[in-house]
Amino acid sequence: MRETEATTDARRAMEVCNACRYCEGYCAVFPAMTMRREFSTGDLSYIANLCHNCRGCYYACQYAPPHPFNINLPQVLAQVRAETYEEYAWPGPLAGLFKRNGTVVSLVTAAAIALTLILTMALVDPRVLYQPQIGPGAFYRVIPWWLMVTLAGGTFLFSILALGMGFRNFWRDTGGRPDELTRPKPLAVALHDILTLKNLGGGGGGCNDVDEGFSQLRRRFHHFMFYGFLLCFASTTTATFYDHIMGHPAPYPFWSLPVQLGTWGGVGMVIGTAGLIWVKVVSDPAPAARNLLGADYALLILLFLSAFTGLLLLGLRATGAMGVLLAIHLGVILALFVIVPYSKMVHGVYRSGALLRHALERHPTPPPGNKPSDRALGSAA
């Protein structure tokens, strides 16, 4: 990672924190920090993505503003995180999308919805588009199967590839080796921390989501959003199995597995994204990186729209509004897949990598000769 004003400021803050260590037990950042005396840009990238922005250190710090040291760790690490998103983006020429990201997300969403509507109206008889369509294959009568697969499937595969390449860039820059990705114990520890959002729980009382008071709000809303997203993905995967393997095309009955997974997943995403937007609105702006808020809001709104339009489509799928709603929903999903590798959503990928790096540091590989099996062989000899 290149040296920037943000990395210089983060390094200065880390050196002050390393000397003070008052916040040593607050979160994963401080144990990782104390393992180092010097901080390369790769170290700062790792530590910035390990930070969950719980803000506890800001309210506890004796050197926080207005102290002359001006230590605002949540703010400066947020700036470094944002720079890592651009630094590791793939392909490189698209990294510029992270600049003015809120505007980019809005424009891509509008363009994707408009494109889907235009293609739908150009390819489908208006009488089909505005009349109720029911029974097996109803969705494909509005948007042809080949068009739906091309738009959604193509952008999804590109998104997965771009995220994978971004993770590779992050892992290399922070000193990771390919063989470390499959070590069982650190991988299990990292998965536990990822799936439980352990570091948003603080020391048990939660994080400083709104002010200096402790709360579990952001952790709970993140869980709603994260697991809602996974349920929606499971719904799509199950529907694909029903359609292409079992030969039962959508739409499916309300009590079927794909619809139930999608319904509860959509509800979870709506609750989670709306809750996180509310937390951002009412929280103390002092520890926040205010220049990044536009991108945060834009992504949360896009995730909210992807779930809300899906629920709306489910509720009105037997009416004449289904055709237009299907095109709008597909447009929102298309925009989400296109923008994911170039939005704050990549923080999930890099934060997962940082948690694995942290688990590896806590459970290092024993040096040769120190393994129990090696000691046993030595004794036998």
The 8 nearest C-alpha neighbors of each residue, nearest first, counted from 0:
[[1, 40, 41, 86, 2, 172, 83, 44],
 [2, 0, 3, 40, 86, 6, 41, 82],
 [1, 3, 6, 40, 0, 7, 4, 5],
 [4, 2, 6, 5, 7, 1, 8, 79],
 [3, 5, 7, 6, 8, 2, 9, 79],
 [4, 6, 8, 3, 7, 79, 9, 78],
 [7, 5, 9, 3, 8, 4, 10, 2],
 [8, 6, 4, 10, 5, 9, 3, 11],
 [7, 9, 5, 11, 6, 10, 4, 12],
 [10, 8, 6, 12, 11, 7, 75, 5],
 [9, 11, 13, 7, 12, 8, 6, 14],
 [12, 10, 8, 14, 9, 13, 7, 15],
 [13, 11, 9, 15, 10, 14, 70, 16],
 [14, 12, 16, 10, 15, 11, 17, 9],
 [13, 15, 17, 11, 12, 16, 10, 18],
 [14, 16, 12, 18, 13, 17, 19, 11],
 [17, 15, 13, 19, 18, 14, 20, 12],
 [18, 16, 14, 15, 20, 19, 13, 33],
 [17, 19, 15, 16, 20, 14, 13, 21],
 [18, 20, 16, 21, 17, 15, 22, 14],
 [21, 19, 23, 22, 17, 16, 18, 29],
 [20, 22, 19, 23, 60, 16, 24, 59],
 [23, 21, 25, 20, 24, 56, 29, 59],
 [24, 22, 20, 29, 21, 25, 30, 26],
 [25, 23, 22, 26, 29, 30, 27, 202],
 [24, 26, 22, 23, 201, 202, 55, 56],
 [27, 25, 28, 24, 29, 198, 201, 23],
 [26, 28, 29, 30, 31, 49, 198, 50],
 [29, 27, 31, 26, 30, 50, 46, 32],
 [28, 30, 32, 23, 31, 27, 33, 26],
 [31, 29, 33, 32, 27, 28, 23, 34],
 [32, 30, 28, 29, 34, 33, 27, 357],
 [31, 33, 29, 30, 34, 35, 28, 17],
 [34, 32, 30, 35, 31, 29, 17, 36],
 [35, 33, 32, 31, 30, 36, 29, 360],
 [36, 34, 33, 37, 32, 38, 31, 17],
 [35, 37, 38, 34, 33, 14, 17, 32],
 [36, 38, 35, 39, 14, 10, 42, 13],
 [39, 37, 42, 43, 10, 40, 36, 35],
 [38, 40, 42, 41, 43, 37, 10, 44],
 [39, 41, 43, 42, 0, 44, 38, 2],
 [42, 40, 173, 44, 39, 172, 43, 0],
 [43, 41, 39, 45, 40, 44, 38, 173],
 [42, 44, 40, 46, 45, 41, 47, 38],
 [43, 45, 41, 47, 42, 46, 40, 48],
 [44, 46, 42, 43, 48, 47, 353, 173],
 [45, 47, 49, 43, 48, 44, 28, 42],
 [48, 46, 76, 44, 50, 49, 80, 45],
 [49, 47, 350, 50, 45, 46, 80, 353],
 [48, 50, 46, 353, 47, 350, 45, 28],
 [49, 51, 47, 48, 52, 28, 46, 27],
 [52, 50, 53, 49, 199, 198, 48, 350],
 [51, 53, 54, 50, 73, 77, 199, 55],
 [52, 54, 206, 51, 55, 207, 199, 208],
 [55, 53, 57, 52, 56, 207, 73, 206],
 [56, 54, 57, 58, 53, 207, 206, 59],
 [55, 57, 59, 54, 58, 60, 22, 25],
 [58, 56, 54, 60, 55, 59, 71, 63],
 [57, 59, 56, 55, 60, 211, 54, 63],
 [60, 58, 56, 57, 55, 61, 22, 63],
 [59, 61, 62, 57, 63, 56, 58, 22],
 [60, 62, 63, 59, 66, 58, 64, 57],
 [61, 63, 66, 60, 70, 68, 69, 64],
 [62, 64, 70, 69, 60, 66, 61, 71],
 [65, 63, 66, 69, 62, 70, 67, 71],
 [64, 66, 63, 67, 69, 62, 68, 70],
 [65, 67, 64, 62, 68, 69, 63, 61],
 [68, 66, 69, 65, 64, 62, 63, 70],
 [69, 67, 66, 70, 62, 63, 64, 65],
 [70, 68, 64, 63, 67, 66, 62, 71],
 [71, 69, 63, 62, 68, 72, 12, 64],
 [72, 70, 74, 63, 73, 57, 69, 75],
 [71, 73, 75, 74, 70, 76, 57, 12],
 [74, 72, 76, 52, 75, 71, 286, 54],
 [73, 75, 288, 287, 77, 286, 72, 76],
 [74, 76, 78, 72, 77, 73, 9, 71],
 [75, 77, 47, 79, 78, 73, 74, 72],
 [78, 76, 80, 74, 75, 79, 73, 81],
 [79, 77, 75, 81, 76, 80, 5, 82],
 [78, 80, 76, 82, 81, 77, 5, 6],
 [81, 79, 77, 83, 82, 78, 47, 48],
 [80, 82, 78, 84, 79, 83, 77, 85],
 [81, 83, 79, 85, 80, 84, 86, 78],
 [82, 84, 86, 80, 85, 81, 87, 79],
 [85, 83, 81, 82, 86, 87, 88, 80],
 [84, 86, 94, 82, 88, 83, 87, 97],
 [85, 87, 83, 84, 88, 82, 0, 94],
 [86, 88, 165, 168, 85, 84, 83, 169],
 [89, 87, 165, 85, 94, 86, 91, 84],
 [90, 88, 91, 161, 165, 164, 87, 93],
 [89, 91, 92, 93, 88, 161, 94, 164],
 [90, 92, 89, 94, 93, 88, 87, 86],
 [93, 91, 94, 90, 95, 89, 88, 96],
 [94, 92, 95, 91, 96, 90, 89, 88],
 [95, 93, 85, 96, 91, 88, 92, 97],
 [94, 96, 97, 93, 98, 92, 85, 91],
 [97, 95, 94, 98, 93, 100, 341, 103],
 [98, 96, 100, 95, 341, 94, 85, 99],
 [97, 99, 100, 96, 95, 94, 103, 85],
 [100, 98, 101, 102, 97, 103, 96, 294],
 [101, 99, 97, 103, 294, 98, 102, 104],
 [100, 102, 294, 293, 297, 104, 103, 99],
 [101, 103, 105, 100, 104, 99, 106, 294],
 [102, 104, 100, 106, 105, 101, 107, 99],
 [105, 103, 107, 101, 102, 106, 100, 108],
 [106, 104, 102, 108, 103, 107, 109, 101],
 [105, 107, 109, 103, 108, 104, 110, 102],
 [106, 108, 110, 104, 109, 105, 334, 111],
 [109, 107, 334, 111, 105, 106, 110, 104],
 [108, 110, 106, 112, 107, 111, 113, 105],
 [109, 111, 107, 113, 108, 112, 114, 106],
 [112, 110, 330, 114, 108, 113, 109, 334],
 [113, 111, 330, 115, 109, 327, 114, 110],
 [112, 114, 110, 116, 111, 115, 117, 109],
 [115, 113, 111, 117, 112, 116, 110, 118],
 [114, 116, 118, 112, 330, 117, 113, 326],
 [115, 117, 119, 113, 114, 326, 118, 120],
 [118, 116, 114, 120, 119, 115, 121, 113],
 [119, 117, 121, 115, 120, 116, 122, 114],
 [120, 118, 116, 122, 121, 117, 123, 115],
 [119, 121, 117, 123, 118, 122, 116, 125],
 [122, 120, 118, 119, 123, 117, 124, 116],
 [123, 121, 119, 120, 118, 124, 142, 143],
 [124, 122, 120, 119, 121, 125, 141, 128],
 [123, 125, 126, 127, 128, 122, 120, 121],
 [126, 124, 128, 127, 123, 129, 120, 130],
 [125, 127, 124, 128, 129, 130, 123, 131],
 [128, 126, 125, 124, 130, 129, 141, 123],
 [127, 129, 125, 322, 126, 130, 141, 124],
 [128, 130, 319, 127, 126, 125, 322, 320],
 [129, 131, 319, 127, 128, 126, 132, 318],
 [132, 130, 319, 318, 317, 133, 129, 321],
 [133, 131, 137, 130, 317, 134, 318, 319],
 [132, 134, 137, 317, 131, 135, 316, 250],
 [133, 135, 137, 136, 250, 132, 249, 251],
 [134, 136, 248, 137, 249, 250, 133, 247],
 [135, 137, 139, 248, 138, 249, 134, 140],
 [138, 136, 132, 140, 133, 139, 135, 134],
 [139, 137, 141, 140, 136, 142, 249, 250],
 [140, 138, 143, 142, 141, 136, 144, 137],
 [139, 141, 137, 138, 142, 143, 136, 127],
 [140, 142, 139, 138, 322, 128, 123, 143],
 [143, 141, 139, 140, 119, 138, 144, 147],
 [144, 142, 139, 146, 145, 140, 147, 141],
 [143, 145, 147, 139, 146, 148, 142, 138],
 [144, 146, 148, 143, 147, 149, 142, 150],
 [147, 145, 149, 143, 144, 148, 150, 142],
 [146, 148, 144, 150, 149, 145, 151, 143],
 [149, 147, 152, 145, 151, 146, 150, 144],
 [148, 150, 146, 153, 152, 147, 151, 145],
 [149, 151, 147, 153, 148, 152, 146, 154],
 [152, 150, 148, 154, 153, 333, 149, 147],
 [153, 151, 148, 155, 149, 154, 150, 156],
 [152, 154, 149, 156, 155, 150, 151, 157],
 [153, 155, 157, 151, 156, 152, 336, 337],
 [156, 154, 158, 152, 336, 157, 153, 151],
 [157, 155, 159, 153, 158, 154, 152, 160],
 [156, 158, 154, 160, 155, 159, 161, 153],
 [157, 159, 155, 161, 156, 160, 336, 340],
 [160, 158, 156, 162, 157, 161, 163, 155],
 [159, 161, 163, 157, 158, 162, 164, 156],
 [162, 160, 158, 164, 89, 163, 159, 340],
 [163, 161, 165, 159, 164, 160, 340, 158],
 [164, 162, 160, 166, 165, 161, 159, 167],
 [163, 165, 167, 161, 166, 162, 89, 160],
 [166, 164, 162, 87, 168, 88, 167, 163],
 [165, 167, 169, 163, 168, 164, 170, 162],
 [168, 166, 164, 170, 165, 169, 171, 163],
 [167, 169, 165, 171, 166, 87, 170, 172],
 [168, 170, 166, 172, 167, 171, 87, 173],
 [171, 169, 175, 167, 173, 168, 172, 166],
 [170, 172, 175, 174, 168, 173, 169, 167],
 [171, 173, 169, 41, 174, 170, 168, 0],
 [172, 174, 41, 170, 171, 175, 45, 42],
 [175, 173, 171, 172, 170, 176, 41, 42],
 [174, 176, 170, 171, 173, 177, 179, 356],
 [175, 177, 179, 178, 174, 171, 180, 170],
 [178, 176, 179, 180, 175, 181, 170, 171],
 [179, 177, 180, 176, 181, 182, 175, 183],
 [180, 178, 177, 181, 176, 182, 175, 359],
 [181, 179, 178, 177, 182, 186, 176, 355],
 [180, 182, 179, 183, 178, 186, 177, 185],
 [181, 183, 179, 180, 186, 184, 185, 178],
 [184, 182, 186, 185, 181, 187, 180, 188],
 [183, 185, 187, 186, 182, 188, 362, 358],
 [186, 184, 358, 188, 359, 187, 183, 182],
 [185, 187, 189, 183, 184, 188, 182, 190],
 [186, 188, 190, 184, 185, 189, 183, 191],
 [189, 187, 185, 191, 186, 190, 358, 184],
 [188, 190, 355, 192, 186, 191, 354, 187],
 [191, 189, 193, 187, 192, 188, 194, 186],
 [190, 192, 188, 194, 189, 193, 195, 187],
 [191, 193, 197, 189, 195, 190, 196, 194],
 [194, 192, 190, 196, 191, 195, 189, 351],
 [193, 195, 191, 196, 192, 190, 197, 222],
 [194, 196, 197, 192, 193, 191, 222, 190],
 [197, 195, 193, 192, 198, 199, 194, 218],
 [196, 198, 192, 195, 200, 199, 193, 201],
 [197, 199, 200, 196, 201, 26, 51, 27],
 [200, 198, 218, 197, 196, 201, 206, 53],
 [199, 201, 205, 198, 197, 203, 206, 202],
 [202, 200, 205, 206, 203, 199, 198, 204],
 [201, 203, 204, 200, 205, 25, 26, 24],
 [204, 202, 201, 200, 205, 206, 215, 197],
 [205, 203, 202, 213, 201, 200, 214, 206],
 [206, 204, 200, 201, 215, 214, 213, 203],
 [205, 207, 53, 213, 201, 214, 208, 199],
 [208, 206, 213, 211, 210, 54, 212, 55],
 [207, 209, 206, 210, 214, 217, 282, 53],
 [208, 210, 282, 283, 207, 281, 278, 211],
 [211, 209, 212, 207, 283, 208, 282, 213],
 [210, 212, 207, 58, 213, 209, 55, 208],
 [213, 211, 210, 207, 214, 209, 208, 206],
 [214, 212, 207, 206, 205, 204, 211, 208],
 [213, 215, 205, 206, 216, 207, 208, 204],
 [216, 214, 205, 218, 217, 219, 206, 200],
 [217, 215, 219, 218, 214, 220, 208, 278],
 [216, 218, 220, 219, 215, 221, 208, 275],
 [217, 219, 221, 215, 199, 216, 220, 222],
 [220, 218, 222, 216, 221, 217, 215, 223],
 [219, 221, 271, 223, 217, 222, 218, 274],
 [222, 220, 218, 224, 219, 223, 225, 271],
 [223, 221, 219, 225, 220, 224, 226, 218],
 [224, 222, 271, 267, 220, 221, 226, 227],
 [223, 225, 268, 271, 227, 221, 222, 267],
 [226, 224, 222, 228, 227, 223, 221, 229],
 [225, 227, 229, 228, 223, 224, 222, 230],
 [264, 228, 226, 267, 268, 224, 230, 225],
 [227, 229, 231, 225, 226, 230, 264, 224],
 [230, 228, 226, 232, 231, 227, 233, 225],
 [231, 229, 264, 233, 227, 232, 260, 228],
 [232, 230, 261, 234, 264, 228, 233, 229],
 [231, 233, 229, 235, 234, 230, 236, 228],
 [234, 232, 230, 236, 231, 235, 237, 229],
 [233, 235, 257, 231, 260, 261, 237, 232],
 [234, 236, 238, 232, 233, 237, 239, 231],
 [237, 235, 233, 239, 234, 238, 232, 240],
 [236, 238, 240, 234, 239, 235, 257, 233],
 [239, 237, 241, 235, 240, 236, 257, 242],
 [238, 240, 242, 236, 237, 241, 243, 235],
 [241, 239, 237, 244, 238, 242, 243, 236],
 [240, 242, 245, 238, 247, 239, 244, 243],
 [243, 241, 248, 247, 246, 239, 240, 245],
 [244, 242, 246, 240, 239, 241, 245, 247],
 [245, 243, 240, 246, 241, 242, 239, 247],
 [244, 246, 241, 247, 242, 243, 240, 248],
 [245, 247, 242, 243, 244, 241, 248, 240],
 [248, 246, 242, 241, 245, 249, 135, 243],
 [249, 247, 242, 136, 135, 246, 250, 241],
 [250, 248, 251, 135, 136, 247, 138, 242],
 [249, 251, 135, 248, 137, 136, 252, 134],
 [250, 252, 249, 255, 253, 258, 257, 248],
 [253, 251, 255, 254, 250, 258, 256, 249],
 [252, 254, 255, 258, 251, 259, 256, 257],
 [255, 253, 252, 259, 256, 258, 251, 257],
 [256, 254, 252, 258, 253, 257, 259, 251],
 [255, 257, 259, 258, 260, 254, 234, 237],
 [258, 256, 234, 260, 238, 259, 237, 255],
 [259, 257, 261, 260, 256, 255, 253, 262],
 [258, 260, 262, 256, 261, 257, 254, 255],
 [261, 259, 234, 257, 230, 258, 262, 263],
 [260, 262, 231, 264, 258, 234, 259, 263],
 [263, 261, 259, 265, 264, 260, 258, 266],
 [264, 262, 266, 265, 260, 261, 267, 259],
 [263, 227, 265, 230, 231, 261, 267, 262],
 [266, 264, 306, 268, 262, 267, 263, 261],
 [265, 267, 263, 269, 264, 268, 270, 262],
 [268, 266, 227, 223, 264, 270, 265, 269],
 [267, 269, 224, 227, 271, 265, 270, 266],
 [268, 270, 266, 303, 272, 267, 271, 273],
 [271, 269, 267, 273, 268, 272, 274, 266],
 [270, 272, 220, 224, 223, 268, 274, 269],
 [271, 273, 275, 274, 269, 299, 303, 270],
 [272, 274, 276, 270, 275, 271, 269, 277],
 [275, 273, 277, 271, 272, 276, 220, 270],
 [274, 276, 278, 272, 277, 273, 220, 271],
 [277, 275, 273, 279, 274, 278, 272, 280],
 [276, 278, 274, 280, 275, 279, 273, 281],
 [279, 277, 275, 281, 280, 276, 282, 274],
 [280, 278, 276, 282, 277, 281, 275, 209],
 [279, 281, 277, 278, 282, 276, 283, 275],
 [280, 282, 278, 279, 277, 209, 283, 284],
 [283, 281, 209, 279, 278, 280, 284, 210],
 [282, 284, 210, 285, 209, 281, 286, 287],
 [285, 283, 287, 286, 282, 289, 288, 279],
 [284, 286, 287, 283, 288, 74, 71, 289],
 [287, 285, 74, 284, 73, 71, 57, 288],
 [288, 286, 74, 284, 285, 289, 73, 283],
 [287, 289, 74, 290, 291, 77, 78, 286],
 [288, 290, 291, 292, 287, 284, 293, 74],
 [289, 291, 288, 292, 293, 294, 287, 78],
 [292, 290, 289, 293, 294, 288, 295, 81],
 [293, 291, 295, 289, 294, 290, 296, 288],
 [294, 292, 101, 296, 295, 291, 297, 290],
 [293, 295, 101, 100, 297, 292, 296, 291],
 [296, 294, 292, 293, 298, 297, 299, 291],
 [295, 297, 299, 293, 294, 298, 300, 292],
 [298, 296, 294, 101, 300, 295, 299, 293],
 [299, 297, 301, 300, 295, 296, 302, 294],
 [298, 300, 302, 296, 301, 297, 272, 303],
 [299, 301, 303, 297, 298, 302, 296, 304],
 [302, 300, 298, 304, 303, 299, 297, 305],
 [303, 301, 299, 305, 304, 300, 298, 306],
 [302, 304, 300, 301, 306, 269, 305, 272],
 [305, 303, 307, 301, 306, 302, 308, 300],
 [304, 306, 302, 303, 308, 307, 331, 332],
 [307, 305, 265, 309, 303, 304, 308, 268],
 [306, 308, 304, 310, 309, 305, 303, 311],
 [309, 307, 311, 328, 310, 306, 305, 304],
 [310, 308, 312, 306, 307, 311, 328, 313],
 [311, 309, 313, 307, 312, 308, 314, 306],
 [310, 312, 308, 314, 313, 309, 307, 315],
 [313, 311, 309, 315, 310, 316, 314, 324],
 [314, 312, 310, 316, 311, 315, 309, 262],
 [313, 315, 311, 312, 316, 310, 317, 309],
 [316, 314, 312, 318, 317, 313, 321, 311],
 [315, 317, 321, 313, 312, 318, 314, 320],
 [316, 318, 315, 131, 133, 132, 321, 319],
 [319, 317, 131, 320, 315, 316, 321, 130],
 [318, 320, 131, 130, 129, 321, 322, 317],
 [321, 319, 318, 322, 323, 324, 129, 315],
 [320, 322, 316, 324, 319, 323, 318, 325],
 [323, 321, 128, 325, 324, 320, 141, 129],
 [322, 324, 326, 325, 321, 320, 327, 128],
 [325, 323, 327, 321, 326, 322, 312, 328],
 [324, 326, 328, 322, 323, 327, 321, 329],
 [325, 327, 329, 323, 324, 328, 116, 115],
 [328, 326, 330, 324, 112, 329, 325, 323],
 [329, 327, 325, 331, 330, 308, 326, 324],
 [328, 330, 332, 326, 331, 327, 333, 325],
 [331, 329, 112, 111, 333, 327, 328, 332],
 [330, 332, 334, 328, 333, 329, 305, 108],
 [333, 331, 335, 329, 334, 330, 305, 336],
 [332, 334, 330, 336, 331, 335, 151, 329],
 [333, 335, 108, 331, 337, 332, 336, 111],
 [336, 334, 332, 338, 333, 337, 339, 331],
 [337, 335, 333, 155, 339, 334, 338, 154],
 [338, 336, 334, 335, 154, 339, 333, 158],
 [337, 339, 341, 335, 336, 340, 342, 334],
 [338, 340, 342, 341, 336, 344, 335, 337],
 [341, 339, 162, 338, 345, 342, 158, 161],
 [342, 340, 338, 339, 97, 96, 94, 88],
 [343, 341, 344, 339, 340, 338, 345, 97],
 [342, 344, 345, 346, 295, 341, 294, 298],
 [343, 345, 346, 342, 339, 347, 340, 298],
 [346, 344, 347, 343, 348, 340, 342, 349],
 [345, 347, 349, 344, 348, 350, 343, 48],
 [346, 348, 350, 345, 349, 351, 344, 343],
 [349, 347, 351, 345, 346, 350, 352, 166],
 [350, 348, 352, 346, 351, 347, 353, 48],
 [351, 349, 353, 48, 347, 352, 348, 346],
 [350, 352, 354, 348, 349, 353, 347, 355],
 [351, 353, 349, 355, 350, 354, 356, 348],
 [352, 354, 350, 356, 49, 355, 351, 45],
 [355, 353, 357, 351, 356, 189, 352, 358],
 [354, 356, 189, 358, 352, 357, 353, 359],
 [357, 355, 353, 359, 354, 358, 352, 360],
 [358, 356, 354, 360, 355, 359, 353, 361],
 [359, 357, 185, 355, 361, 360, 356, 189],
 [358, 360, 362, 356, 185, 357, 361, 363],
 [361, 359, 357, 358, 363, 362, 356, 31],
 [360, 362, 358, 359, 363, 357, 185, 356],
 [363, 361, 359, 360, 358, 185, 364, 184],
 [364, 362, 360, 359, 361, 365, 358, 185],
 [363, 365, 366, 362, 359, 360, 367, 182],
 [366, 364, 369, 363, 370, 367, 368, 362],
 [365, 367, 369, 368, 364, 370, 363, 373],
 [368, 366, 369, 365, 370, 373, 364, 374],
 [367, 369, 373, 370, 374, 366, 365, 371],
 [370, 368, 367, 366, 365, 371, 374, 373],
 [369, 371, 373, 372, 368, 365, 374, 367],
 [372, 370, 374, 373, 375, 369, 368, 376],
 [371, 373, 375, 370, 374, 376, 369, 368],
 [374, 372, 370, 376, 368, 375, 371, 377],
 [375, 373, 377, 371, 376, 372, 378, 368],
 [374, 376, 372, 378, 377, 373, 371, 379],
 [375, 377, 379, 373, 374, 378, 380, 372],
 [378, 376, 374, 380, 375, 379, 373, 368],
 [379, 377, 375, 380, 376, 374, 373, 372],
 [380, 378, 376, 377, 375, 374, 373, 372],
 [379, 377, 378, 376, 375, 374, 373, 372]]
